Amino acid sequence: MDNIDVYEAIRALYDPIRFEIVKMLQKRDMYGAELAATLILPEPTVSYQMRILCESELVSSRKEGRRKIYSLNSESARIMVETLAEYLNVDSIY
């Protein structure tokens, strides 16, 4: 997990749809169809966005029957935030 590509994670979050999906997954795990209905987007569009988020390791998926349920990978998000803080030298600002 420590091998997360922070650049890819940031690039994944740059898209407004993916950013919104991550915000939704902070609250709870969701099915792809749920995400599509909430975002008012076709399921193939959401599926494409989820593939990018999963490849960036910010989101993980698991099968429940015939459906996929997505969850935020909080460890990857933590690593990304720590790496960004280190890169930006946040401690020197205070």
Order of alpha helices (4+ residues) and beta strands (2+ residues): alpha-alpha-beta-alpha-alpha-beta-beta-alpha
